Amino acid sequence: MDFLSSQQVTGHIVEMARTNERHLNADGSQPPLNTKENGSFGNMVLDALNGVNSLEQNSSNMAEKLITDPENTDVHDVTIAMAKANMGMSITKAVVDKALRSYQEIMSIR
């Protein structure tokens, strides 16, 4: 843990280090977030789906490793990987279902 020096502390004023780009600046303004300039909605969706796919593959690989080499595989790691994959798939399914319902609502308005 880093301690403050006597130069950094005066009375009731303490200089705070900004450790996250989303935190406010010293003047109270929020700096712009770093976003991809060339990114599109389609690319964002594909990146999210690839992330869920990699979670599923990681879970599958860890389950296979547990079966083939149980002495060197931690059961908790396999359980955590499976829970992450399940959560990612559940969130993806919920988003897809909501998008389909929204599309159907828009089409029924016509």
PyMOL commands that set and color helices and strands:
alter all, ss='L'
color gray80, all
select helices_A, chain A and resi 41-68+70-72+75-109
alter helices_A, ss='H'
color red, helices_A
select strands_A, chain A and resi 9-10+13-14
alter strands_A, ss='S'
color yellow, strands_A
deselect
rebuild
show_as cartoon
